[in-house]
Amino acid sequence: MDSNVLIAGLASNKGASALVLKLIEAQAVKAQISKQIVKETERNIKKKLPEFLSYFYYALNYLPLTISTDSKNIDKRLSKYFPKKSDQMIFETVQKLKPDYFLTLNRKHFHQTAFKKIAHFKIRTPAQFLDEWKEIKMSDLDTK
């Protein structure tokens, strides 16, 4: 999960990002974030939404999130997709973790077609993920 999803979910109790956080809280889905995403989220909340900082700390302590170590190896070829080194590091970390999905609202960089081709995971917005998740859950019910 990217920092923008976490921030959107904490800033509003409505919308796809908030629903994703509720699914994480209910342990219906497993979630990982990197240490860099934790730092980025904290920095952005302090700067833009300081009134939500206590929600962020609460989420870190009580949501069943796995916080992963950031990748140290960055593929130099990624710079053509990501001008920011932090986005390159996020991608490399997610590649290393091999999740099924990476949820992000960053359409400018992470949702590029060329980028999706090199990713070893599905890149989705929270709304796209929820649509797919519902389909999977519905098909599970059909087989029972």
Biotite code that builds the C-alpha atoms (Angstrom):
import biotite.structure as struc

atoms = struc.array([
    struc.Atom([0.000, 0.000, 0.000], chain_id="A", res_id=1, res_name="MET", atom_name="CA", element="C"),
    struc.Atom([1.281, 3.437, -0.928], chain_id="A", res_id=2, res_name="ASP", atom_name="CA", element="C"),
    struc.Atom([1.290, 6.403, 1.446], chain_id="A", res_id=3, res_name="SER", atom_name="CA", element="C"),
    struc.Atom([-1.459, 8.205, -0.467], chain_id="A", res_id=4, res_name="ASN", atom_name="CA", element="C"),
    struc.Atom([-3.867, 5.298, 0.144], chain_id="A", res_id=5, res_name="VAL", atom_name="CA", element="C"),
    struc.Atom([-3.093, 5.297, 3.852], chain_id="A", res_id=6, res_name="LEU", atom_name="CA", element="C"),
    struc.Atom([-3.528, 9.081, 4.077], chain_id="A", res_id=7, res_name="ILE", atom_name="CA", element="C"),
    struc.Atom([-6.805, 9.046, 2.122], chain_id="A", res_id=8, res_name="ALA", atom_name="CA", element="C"),
    struc.Atom([-8.127, 6.224, 4.301], chain_id="A", res_id=9, res_name="GLY", atom_name="CA", element="C"),
    struc.Atom([-7.241, 8.042, 7.508], chain_id="A", res_id=10, res_name="LEU", atom_name="CA", element="C"),
    struc.Atom([-8.523, 11.428, 6.347], chain_id="A", res_id=11, res_name="ALA", atom_name="CA", element="C"),
    struc.Atom([-12.001, 10.171, 5.459], chain_id="A", res_id=12, res_name="SER", atom_name="CA", element="C"),
    struc.Atom([-14.179, 7.376, 6.741], chain_id="A", res_id=13, res_name="ASN", atom_name="CA", element="C"),
    struc.Atom([-15.778, 7.125, 3.294], chain_id="A", res_id=14, res_name="LYS", atom_name="CA", element="C"),
    struc.Atom([-14.338, 6.013, -0.004], chain_id="A", res_id=15, res_name="GLY", atom_name="CA", element="C"),
    struc.Atom([-12.302, 3.106, -1.265], chain_id="A", res_id=16, res_name="ALA", atom_name="CA", element="C"),
    struc.Atom([-9.155, 3.854, 0.747], chain_id="A", res_id=17, res_name="SER", atom_name="CA", element="C"),
    struc.Atom([-11.137, 3.927, 4.001], chain_id="A", res_id=18, res_name="ALA", atom_name="CA", element="C"),
    struc.Atom([-12.804, 0.643, 3.071], chain_id="A", res_id=19, res_name="LEU", atom_name="CA", element="C"),
    struc.Atom([-9.411, -0.932, 2.393], chain_id="A", res_id=20, res_name="VAL", atom_name="CA", element="C"),
    struc.Atom([-8.276, 0.100, 5.887], chain_id="A", res_id=21, res_name="LEU", atom_name="CA", element="C"),
    struc.Atom([-11.447, -1.442, 7.331], chain_id="A", res_id=22, res_name="LYS", atom_name="CA", element="C"),
    struc.Atom([-10.712, -4.698, 5.493], chain_id="A", res_id=23, res_name="LEU", atom_name="CA", element="C"),
    struc.Atom([-7.180, -4.643, 6.902], chain_id="A", res_id=24, res_name="ILE", atom_name="CA", element="C"),
    struc.Atom([-8.520, -4.007, 10.402], chain_id="A", res_id=25, res_name="GLU", atom_name="CA", element="C"),
    struc.Atom([-10.945, -6.931, 10.020], chain_id="A", res_id=26, res_name="ALA", atom_name="CA", element="C"),
    struc.Atom([-8.025, -9.046, 8.754], chain_id="A", res_id=27, res_name="GLN", atom_name="CA", element="C"),
    struc.Atom([-9.952, -9.790, 5.559], chain_id="A", res_id=28, res_name="ALA", atom_name="CA", element="C"),
    struc.Atom([-6.838, -8.754, 3.623], chain_id="A", res_id=29, res_name="VAL", atom_name="CA", element="C"),
    struc.Atom([-3.175, -8.665, 4.593], chain_id="A", res_id=30, res_name="LYS", atom_name="CA", element="C"),
    struc.Atom([-1.276, -5.430, 4.141], chain_id="A", res_id=31, res_name="ALA", atom_name="CA", element="C"),
    struc.Atom([2.363, -4.451, 3.947], chain_id="A", res_id=32, res_name="GLN", atom_name="CA", element="C"),
    struc.Atom([3.960, -1.056, 3.914], chain_id="A", res_id=33, res_name="ILE", atom_name="CA", element="C"),
    struc.Atom([7.619, -0.190, 3.781], chain_id="A", res_id=34, res_name="SER", atom_name="CA", element="C"),
    struc.Atom([9.526, 1.884, 6.310], chain_id="A", res_id=35, res_name="LYS", atom_name="CA", element="C"),
    struc.Atom([9.868, 4.560, 3.636], chain_id="A", res_id=36, res_name="GLN", atom_name="CA", element="C"),
    struc.Atom([6.106, 4.689, 3.188], chain_id="A", res_id=37, res_name="ILE", atom_name="CA", element="C"),
    struc.Atom([5.688, 5.064, 6.950], chain_id="A", res_id=38, res_name="VAL", atom_name="CA", element="C"),
    struc.Atom([8.096, 8.029, 6.930], chain_id="A", res_id=39, res_name="LYS", atom_name="CA", element="C"),
    struc.Atom([6.514, 9.549, 3.819], chain_id="A", res_id=40, res_name="GLU", atom_name="CA", element="C"),
    struc.Atom([3.023, 9.211, 5.290], chain_id="A", res_id=41, res_name="THR", atom_name="CA", element="C"),
    struc.Atom([4.046, 10.788, 8.577], chain_id="A", res_id=42, res_name="GLU", atom_name="CA", element="C"),
    struc.Atom([5.837, 13.659, 6.827], chain_id="A", res_id=43, res_name="ARG", atom_name="CA", element="C"),
    struc.Atom([2.876, 14.399, 4.537], chain_id="A", res_id=44, res_name="ASN", atom_name="CA", element="C"),
    struc.Atom([0.326, 14.231, 7.335], chain_id="A", res_id=45, res_name="ILE", atom_name="CA", element="C"),
    struc.Atom([2.415, 16.577, 9.507], chain_id="A", res_id=46, res_name="LYS", atom_name="CA", element="C"),
    struc.Atom([2.683, 19.027, 6.612], chain_id="A", res_id=47, res_name="LYS", atom_name="CA", element="C"),
    struc.Atom([-0.823, 18.829, 5.104], chain_id="A", res_id=48, res_name="LYS", atom_name="CA", element="C"),
    struc.Atom([-3.195, 17.268, 7.656], chain_id="A", res_id=49, res_name="LEU", atom_name="CA", element="C"),
    struc.Atom([-1.664, 17.618, 11.129], chain_id="A", res_id=50, res_name="PRO", atom_name="CA", element="C"),
    struc.Atom([-5.065, 17.080, 12.762], chain_id="A", res_id=51, res_name="GLU", atom_name="CA", element="C"),
    struc.Atom([-4.922, 13.450, 11.522], chain_id="A", res_id=52, res_name="PHE", atom_name="CA", element="C"),
    struc.Atom([-1.520, 12.637, 13.012], chain_id="A", res_id=53, res_name="LEU", atom_name="CA", element="C"),
    struc.Atom([-3.032, 10.854, 16.014], chain_id="A", res_id=54, res_name="SER", atom_name="CA", element="C"),
    struc.Atom([-5.076, 8.647, 13.634], chain_id="A", res_id=55, res_name="TYR", atom_name="CA", element="C"),
    struc.Atom([-1.867, 7.752, 11.808], chain_id="A", res_id=56, res_name="PHE", atom_name="CA", element="C"),
    struc.Atom([-0.104, 6.703, 15.019], chain_id="A", res_id=57, res_name="TYR", atom_name="CA", element="C"),
    struc.Atom([-3.174, 4.764, 16.094], chain_id="A", res_id=58, res_name="TYR", atom_name="CA", element="C"),
    struc.Atom([-3.256, 2.964, 12.728], chain_id="A", res_id=59, res_name="ALA", atom_name="CA", element="C"),
    struc.Atom([0.432, 2.037, 13.012], chain_id="A", res_id=60, res_name="LEU", atom_name="CA", element="C"),
    struc.Atom([-0.125, 0.570, 16.456], chain_id="A", res_id=61, res_name="ASN", atom_name="CA", element="C"),
    struc.Atom([-3.433, -1.193, 15.947], chain_id="A", res_id=62, res_name="TYR", atom_name="CA", element="C"),
    struc.Atom([-3.858, -2.139, 12.288], chain_id="A", res_id=63, res_name="LEU", atom_name="CA", element="C"),
    struc.Atom([-2.328, -5.518, 11.451], chain_id="A", res_id=64, res_name="PRO", atom_name="CA", element="C"),
    struc.Atom([0.198, -3.983, 9.046], chain_id="A", res_id=65, res_name="LEU", atom_name="CA", element="C"),
    struc.Atom([3.493, -5.621, 8.217], chain_id="A", res_id=66, res_name="THR", atom_name="CA", element="C"),
    struc.Atom([6.196, -2.958, 8.001], chain_id="A", res_id=67, res_name="ILE", atom_name="CA", element="C"),
    struc.Atom([8.948, -4.084, 5.667], chain_id="A", res_id=68, res_name="SER", atom_name="CA", element="C"),
    struc.Atom([12.535, -2.999, 5.213], chain_id="A", res_id=69, res_name="THR", atom_name="CA", element="C"),
    struc.Atom([13.209, -0.847, 2.172], chain_id="A", res_id=70, res_name="ASP", atom_name="CA", element="C"),
    struc.Atom([15.140, -2.271, -0.745], chain_id="A", res_id=71, res_name="SER", atom_name="CA", element="C"),
    struc.Atom([18.678, -0.966, -1.063], chain_id="A", res_id=72, res_name="LYS", atom_name="CA", element="C"),
    struc.Atom([19.088, -2.024, -4.697], chain_id="A", res_id=73, res_name="ASN", atom_name="CA", element="C"),
    struc.Atom([17.584, 0.332, -7.229], chain_id="A", res_id=74, res_name="ILE", atom_name="CA", element="C"),
    struc.Atom([17.494, -0.586, -10.896], chain_id="A", res_id=75, res_name="ASP", atom_name="CA", element="C"),
    struc.Atom([18.864, 2.453, -12.741], chain_id="A", res_id=76, res_name="LYS", atom_name="CA", element="C"),
    struc.Atom([16.481, 1.780, -15.630], chain_id="A", res_id=77, res_name="ARG", atom_name="CA", element="C"),
    struc.Atom([13.603, 2.839, -13.392], chain_id="A", res_id=78, res_name="LEU", atom_name="CA", element="C"),
    struc.Atom([14.653, 6.476, -13.594], chain_id="A", res_id=79, res_name="SER", atom_name="CA", element="C"),
    struc.Atom([12.946, 6.756, -16.986], chain_id="A", res_id=80, res_name="LYS", atom_name="CA", element="C"),
    struc.Atom([9.641, 5.915, -15.271], chain_id="A", res_id=81, res_name="TYR", atom_name="CA", element="C"),
    struc.Atom([10.209, 7.701, -11.977], chain_id="A", res_id=82, res_name="PHE", atom_name="CA", element="C"),
    struc.Atom([11.995, 11.028, -11.698], chain_id="A", res_id=83, res_name="PRO", atom_name="CA", element="C"),
    struc.Atom([11.905, 10.744, -7.893], chain_id="A", res_id=84, res_name="LYS", atom_name="CA", element="C"),
    struc.Atom([14.315, 8.291, -6.317], chain_id="A", res_id=85, res_name="LYS", atom_name="CA", element="C"),
    struc.Atom([11.802, 7.647, -3.530], chain_id="A", res_id=86, res_name="SER", atom_name="CA", element="C"),
    struc.Atom([9.310, 6.233, -6.074], chain_id="A", res_id=87, res_name="ASP", atom_name="CA", element="C"),
    struc.Atom([12.058, 4.046, -7.533], chain_id="A", res_id=88, res_name="GLN", atom_name="CA", element="C"),
    struc.Atom([12.800, 2.699, -4.065], chain_id="A", res_id=89, res_name="MET", atom_name="CA", element="C"),
    struc.Atom([9.120, 2.029, -3.387], chain_id="A", res_id=90, res_name="ILE", atom_name="CA", element="C"),
    struc.Atom([8.860, 0.062, -6.624], chain_id="A", res_id=91, res_name="PHE", atom_name="CA", element="C"),
    struc.Atom([11.978, -1.992, -5.871], chain_id="A", res_id=92, res_name="GLU", atom_name="CA", element="C"),
    struc.Atom([10.742, -2.712, -2.357], chain_id="A", res_id=93, res_name="THR", atom_name="CA", element="C"),
    struc.Atom([7.363, -3.858, -3.638], chain_id="A", res_id=94, res_name="VAL", atom_name="CA", element="C"),
    struc.Atom([9.084, -6.024, -6.276], chain_id="A", res_id=95, res_name="GLN", atom_name="CA", element="C"),
    struc.Atom([11.146, -7.640, -3.512], chain_id="A", res_id=96, res_name="LYS", atom_name="CA", element="C"),
    struc.Atom([8.082, -8.316, -1.345], chain_id="A", res_id=97, res_name="LEU", atom_name="CA", element="C"),
    struc.Atom([6.170, -9.969, -4.225], chain_id="A", res_id=98, res_name="LYS", atom_name="CA", element="C"),
    struc.Atom([2.647, -9.037, -3.131], chain_id="A", res_id=99, res_name="PRO", atom_name="CA", element="C"),
    struc.Atom([-0.420, -9.818, -5.187], chain_id="A", res_id=100, res_name="ASP", atom_name="CA", element="C"),
    struc.Atom([-1.343, -6.117, -5.348], chain_id="A", res_id=101, res_name="TYR", atom_name="CA", element="C"),
    struc.Atom([0.184, -2.691, -4.853], chain_id="A", res_id=102, res_name="PHE", atom_name="CA", element="C"),
    struc.Atom([-2.473, -0.107, -4.029], chain_id="A", res_id=103, res_name="LEU", atom_name="CA", element="C"),
    struc.Atom([-1.699, 3.467, -5.007], chain_id="A", res_id=104, res_name="THR", atom_name="CA", element="C"),
    struc.Atom([-3.467, 6.627, -6.067], chain_id="A", res_id=105, res_name="LEU", atom_name="CA", element="C"),
    struc.Atom([-0.346, 7.810, -7.920], chain_id="A", res_id=106, res_name="ASN", atom_name="CA", element="C"),
    struc.Atom([-1.624, 7.522, -11.481], chain_id="A", res_id=107, res_name="ARG", atom_name="CA", element="C"),
    struc.Atom([1.142, 9.707, -12.902], chain_id="A", res_id=108, res_name="LYS", atom_name="CA", element="C"),
    struc.Atom([3.885, 7.186, -12.226], chain_id="A", res_id=109, res_name="HIS", atom_name="CA", element="C"),
    struc.Atom([2.739, 3.827, -10.942], chain_id="A", res_id=110, res_name="PHE", atom_name="CA", element="C"),
    struc.Atom([-0.182, 3.335, -13.327], chain_id="A", res_id=111, res_name="HIS", atom_name="CA", element="C"),
    struc.Atom([1.838, 3.695, -16.560], chain_id="A", res_id=112, res_name="GLN", atom_name="CA", element="C"),
    struc.Atom([1.331, 0.806, -18.981], chain_id="A", res_id=113, res_name="THR", atom_name="CA", element="C"),
    struc.Atom([5.088, 0.308, -19.460], chain_id="A", res_id=114, res_name="ALA", atom_name="CA", element="C"),
    struc.Atom([5.575, 0.192, -15.714], chain_id="A", res_id=115, res_name="PHE", atom_name="CA", element="C"),
    struc.Atom([2.781, -2.333, -15.224], chain_id="A", res_id=116, res_name="LYS", atom_name="CA", element="C"),
    struc.Atom([4.545, -4.629, -17.700], chain_id="A", res_id=117, res_name="LYS", atom_name="CA", element="C"),
    struc.Atom([7.703, -4.859, -15.581], chain_id="A", res_id=118, res_name="ILE", atom_name="CA", element="C"),
    struc.Atom([5.933, -5.174, -12.239], chain_id="A", res_id=119, res_name="ALA", atom_name="CA", element="C"),
    struc.Atom([5.604, -8.622, -10.670], chain_id="A", res_id=120, res_name="HIS", atom_name="CA", element="C"),
    struc.Atom([2.340, -7.570, -9.031], chain_id="A", res_id=121, res_name="PHE", atom_name="CA", element="C"),
    struc.Atom([-0.962, -5.937, -9.927], chain_id="A", res_id=122, res_name="LYS", atom_name="CA", element="C"),
    struc.Atom([-1.036, -2.158, -9.584], chain_id="A", res_id=123, res_name="ILE", atom_name="CA", element="C"),
    struc.Atom([-4.488, -0.907, -8.646], chain_id="A", res_id=124, res_name="ARG", atom_name="CA", element="C"),
    struc.Atom([-6.252, 2.039, -7.099], chain_id="A", res_id=125, res_name="THR", atom_name="CA", element="C"),
    struc.Atom([-8.165, 1.103, -3.964], chain_id="A", res_id=126, res_name="PRO", atom_name="CA", element="C"),
    struc.Atom([-11.442, 1.205, -5.937], chain_id="A", res_id=127, res_name="ALA", atom_name="CA", element="C"),
    struc.Atom([-10.062, -1.120, -8.623], chain_id="A", res_id=128, res_name="GLN", atom_name="CA", element="C"),
    struc.Atom([-8.774, -3.486, -5.952], chain_id="A", res_id=129, res_name="PHE", atom_name="CA", element="C"),
    struc.Atom([-12.140, -3.543, -4.183], chain_id="A", res_id=130, res_name="LEU", atom_name="CA", element="C"),
    struc.Atom([-13.916, -4.376, -7.433], chain_id="A", res_id=131, res_name="ASP", atom_name="CA", element="C"),
    struc.Atom([-11.564, -7.314, -8.015], chain_id="A", res_id=132, res_name="GLU", atom_name="CA", element="C"),
    struc.Atom([-11.697, -8.401, -4.368], chain_id="A", res_id=133, res_name="TRP", atom_name="CA", element="C"),
    struc.Atom([-15.523, -8.436, -4.451], chain_id="A", res_id=134, res_name="LYS", atom_name="CA", element="C"),
    struc.Atom([-15.434, -10.548, -7.620], chain_id="A", res_id=135, res_name="GLU", atom_name="CA", element="C"),
    struc.Atom([-13.107, -13.047, -5.961], chain_id="A", res_id=136, res_name="ILE", atom_name="CA", element="C"),
    struc.Atom([-15.266, -13.218, -2.837], chain_id="A", res_id=137, res_name="LYS", atom_name="CA", element="C"),
    struc.Atom([-18.427, -13.658, -4.912], chain_id="A", res_id=138, res_name="MET", atom_name="CA", element="C"),
    struc.Atom([-16.853, -16.454, -6.928], chain_id="A", res_id=139, res_name="SER", atom_name="CA", element="C"),
    struc.Atom([-15.801, -18.123, -3.648], chain_id="A", res_id=140, res_name="ASP", atom_name="CA", element="C"),
    struc.Atom([-19.443, -18.080, -2.572], chain_id="A", res_id=141, res_name="LEU", atom_name="CA", element="C"),
    struc.Atom([-20.516, -19.613, -5.884], chain_id="A", res_id=142, res_name="ASP", atom_name="CA", element="C"),
    struc.Atom([-18.226, -22.603, -5.330], chain_id="A", res_id=143, res_name="THR", atom_name="CA", element="C"),
    struc.Atom([-19.626, -23.339, -1.849], chain_id="A", res_id=144, res_name="LYS", atom_name="CA", element="C"),
])
